Amino acid sequence: MARVKLHRWTRRILAEKGLPVADFAAAVEKARAAMDAPAPPQRMLLCAALCYQPGGRHLDLGGGTSLYNPILRCLGMDVTVVDLFIGEEDGLARLAALGIATEQSDLYAAVLPERTYDGISMFETIEHLPHSPKPILEKVVTALKPGGRFVLSVPNMARIENRMRMLVGRNPMGKYRVFFHDGNPFLGHHREMTMDEVRFAAAAVGLANARVVTTDHRYKQIGRPGLSRWFADQNDLHGISDALTPSGWRRQIWLTAERAA
C-alpha cells in the first residue's frame, strides 16, 4: 500500500501516538497479505489506530479473524484474541503464523489474567452477548493494567435508519424469520445500545475518563463498483454524514476509557 487514505479521526489518532502514516500503511499491507484479505474499510483502520500502543500487550474479545489484530501485530504489539472462531480454521492458522495468540472460548467462560494488558478491545461484540455484559466488563477491568485502556464499539440502537424502520412498521433488530428459523443458538444482535447506555456501563464497572463518540462508517464494502459505492467510500473517508447528522443518529458508538491508576 504505497498510499493510504484515512479518515481524519484515524489520522489524528496516529499523530497523537507518534505513528507515521507510512508505517501504519506498511503494517496494513503486511497484514492484508498474511490474512489474504481485501482492502479494509475505514472502520477497520480506525479500530487498529484506537488500539495501537507502541510495544503494548493487547487483548481483543470477539474480533475473530478481523484485520485490525493482524495490523497491530505487524506494528510490533503482543496480541491475544478470545473468540468462538466458528468456521474460521484457516483464519486461525493465519493468526498463529503471525504470532497472534488465540483462545477459543465463550467470553463468559474465558479466564483473563489480572493486571496484564495495556489495552483491551471489544468491537461490534457486546451486542451479540445473550446475557448481561456485566461479568465480562468486570473481567476486562481487572485484566487491564492500572491506566490501561478499554476500547469498545457497538451499533447505535437510536441510529437514523432504525428510527425510519420503526416509522414504517419494521423491526430495527433485523428479520424475525432469521431468528425464528436459525436462532438455536442465535448469534445475531441481542441488544444494541444507546450513547447513554454505553456511558452507564462504563461507569458501572468503574472505568475512568470515559469518552463516547459516534461515526457513520460502513461495516464492509457494499455492492458492485458504481456511484453508490463511490459515495459510500467518500462518506467513510470524509465523514460527510457525520457532519450533517446529530451524534445520536449515527451508526456506531465508540467508547474509550481507562482502568483507574
FIVO-551874 format. One line per field, with one value per residue (C-alpha): residue number from 1; x negated, y negated, z negated. Coordinates in steps of 0.25 Angstrom, whole numbers. Each point is the difference from the previous one (the first is absolute). Layout:
k	(NUM, ...)
x	(X, ...)
y	(Y, ...)
z	(Z, ...)
***
This chain:
k	(1, 2, 3, 4, 5, 6, 7, 8, 9, 10, 11, 12, 13, 14, 15, 16, 17, 18, 19, 20, 21, 22, 23, 24, 25, 26, 27, 28, 29, 30, 31, 32, 33, 34, 35, 36, 37, 38, 39, 40, 41, 42, 43, 44, 45, 46, 47, 48, 49, 50, 51, 52, 53, 54, 55, 56, 57, 58, 59, 60, 61, 62, 63, 64, 65, 66, 67, 68, 69, 70, 71, 72, 73, 74, 75, 76, 77, 78, 79, 80, 81, 82, 83, 84, 85, 86, 87, 88, 89, 90, 91, 92, 93, 94, 95, 96, 97, 98, 99, 100, 101, 102, 103, 104, 105, 106, 107, 108, 109, 110, 111, 112, 113, 114, 115, 116, 117, 118, 119, 120, 121, 122, 123, 124, 125, 126, 127, 128, 129, 130, 131, 132, 133, 134, 135, 136, 137, 138, 139, 140, 141, 142, 143, 144, 145, 146, 147, 148, 149, 150, 151, 152, 153, 154, 155, 156, 157, 158, 159, 160, 161, 162, 163, 164, 165, 166, 167, 168, 169, 170, 171, 172, 173, 174, 175, 176, 177, 178, 179, 180, 181, 182, 183, 184, 185, 186, 187, 188, 189, 190, 191, 192, 193, 194, 195, 196, 197, 198, 199, 200, 201, 202, 203, 204, 205, 206, 207, 208, 209, 210, 211, 212, 213, 214, 215, 216, 217, 218, 219, 220, 221, 222, 223, 224, 225, 226, 227, 228, 229, 230, 231, 232, 233, 234, 235, 236, 237, 238, 239, 240, 241, 242, 243, 244, 245, 246, 247, 248, 249, 250, 251, 252, 253, 254, 255, 256, 257, 258, 259, 260, 261)
x	(0, -8, 10, 11, 13, 4, 12, -4, 2, -9, -11, 1, -1, -12, -6, 3, -7, -12, 2, -3, 11, -11, -3, 15, 2, -11, 6, 13, -6, -8, 13, 8, -10, -1, 15, 3, 10, 6, -2, 5, 12, -3, 7, -11, -11, 6, 0, -14, -4, 8, -7, -14, -10, -15, -5, 13, 7, 14, 12, 12, 13, 9, -8, -2, -9, 3, -12, -2, -7, -10, -3, -3, -9, -7, -3, -7, 11, 2, 14, 10, 14, 11, 12, 8, -6, 11, -4, -13, -10, -8, 0, -5, -12, -3, 1, -9, -10, -1, -2, 13, 5, 14, 10, 13, 9, 14, -3, 8, -9, -14, -9, -8, -13, 0, -8, -6, 5, -4, 13, 13, 10, 14, 4, 15, 0, 8, 13, -2, 0, 12, 0, -5, -14, -3, -8, -9, -2, -4, -10, -5, -3, -8, -8, -4, -13, 3, 1, 3, 10, 13, 6, 14, 9, 14, 12, 8, 14, 5, -6, 8, 2, 6, 9, 5, 2, 9, 8, 4, 3, -13, -8, -13, -7, 1, 8, 8, 1, -15, 1, 12, -7, -14, 0, -5, -10, 3, -14, 6, 3, 7, -1, -6, -3, 2, -11, 6, 0, -15, -3, 8, -7, -14, 3, 7, -13, -9, -7, -5, -2, 11, 2, 12, 0, 8, -3, 7, -10, 5, -3, -5, 0, 14, 4, -7, -9, 8, 6, 6, -13, -8, 9, -1, -15, -1, 10, -9, -13, 5, 11, 11, 12, -7, -1, 15, 7, 1, -9, 11, 4, -13, -3, -11, -2, -15, -5, -14, -2, -11, -2, -3, -15)
y	(0, -12, -10, 2, -9, -1, -7, -13, 6, 12, -10, -8, 13, 4, -14, 0, 13, -3, 10, -4, 2, 7, 10, 3, 2, 10, 8, 0, 5, 11, 4, 1, 9, 9, 2, 0, -11, -11, -15, -3, -10, -13, 6, 11, -10, -9, 13, 2, -14, -1, 12, -3, -1, 1, 13, 2, 13, 1, 9, 0, 6, 5, -5, 13, -1, -15, -7, -10, 10, 4, -14, -2, 12, -5, -13, 8, 2, 12, 4, 11, 2, 8, 4, 12, 0, 8, 5, -8, 11, -7, -13, 6, 6, -13, -7, 10, -2, -15, 4, -4, 8, 5, 6, 7, -3, -6, -14, 3, 12, -6, -2, -13, -2, -12, -12, 5, -8, -14, 0, 8, -2, 5, -4, 3, 11, -4, 0, 14, 4, 8, -5, -12, -4, -4, 12, -1, -15, 3, 10, -11, -10, 10, 5, -14, -6, -12, -11, 10, -4, 7, -3, 4, -2, 4, -2, -13, 5, -14, -2, -7, 13, 7, -12, 1, 15, -2, -11, 9, 12, 8, 6, -7, 12, 7, 11, 8, 12, 2, 0, 9, 11, -1, -5, 12, -5, -14, -7, -13, -13, 2, -14, -13, -12, -15, -10, -2, 15, 1, -11, 7, 14, -6, -8, 12, 9, -12, -4, -14, -11, 5, -6, 3, -4, 5, 2, 4, 11, 12, 13, 6, -3, -1, 4, 0, -12, -12, -13, 5, 7, -13, -8, 10, 0, -15, -1, 10, -8, -14, 2, -7, 5, -2, -15, 0, 8, -1, 9, 9, 3, 6, 15, 4, -4, 0, 0, -2, 1, 4, 8, -10, 0)
z	(0, 5, -5, -9, -1, -15, -7, -7, -14, 4, 5, -13, -9, 7, -1, -15, -2, 9, 10, 14, 11, 9, -12, -2, 15, 0, -11, 7, 12, -7, -8, 13, 6, -12, -1, 15, -3, 9, -3, -13, -2, -8, -12, -1, 1, -11, -9, 2, -2, -13, -6, 4, -11, 3, -5, -7, -5, 6, -2, 10, -4, 11, 12, 7, 12, 2, 6, -11, -9, 11, 3, -15, 0, 13, -8, -11, -10, -8, 4, -6, 6, -8, 8, 4, 14, 6, 14, 0, 1, 11, -7, -13, 7, 6, -13, -6, 11, -3, -15, -5, -12, 1, -10, 5, -11, -4, -6, -12, -3, 4, -11, 1, -8, -9, 3, 13, 12, 4, 8, 2, 12, 3, 14, 4, -10, -12, 8, 3, -15, -4, -15, -8, 4, -14, -4, 13, -2, -15, 5, 10, -11, -8, 12, 3, -6, -8, 10, 11, 11, 4, 14, 4, 12, 1, 10, -5, -2, 2, 14, 10, 8, -12, -2, 14, -1, -12, 7, 11, -9, 2, -11, -2, -5, 13, 7, -10, 9, -1, -16, 1, 9, -4, -14, -8, -3, 5, 3, 5, -7, -14, -5, 7, -8, -1, -4, -14, -2, 4, -10, -10, 2, -1, -13, -6, 1, -5, 13, 0, 10, 9, 14, 8, 15, 12, 15, 12, 6, 8, -5, 13, 15, 6, 14, 13, 5, 4, -5, -13, -4, 4, -9, -12, 2, -1, -12, -7, 3, -2, -10, 8, -7, -14, 4, 4, -11, -16, -7, -5, 14, 5, 2, -10, -15, -4, -14, -5, -15, -10, -13, -11, -3)
***
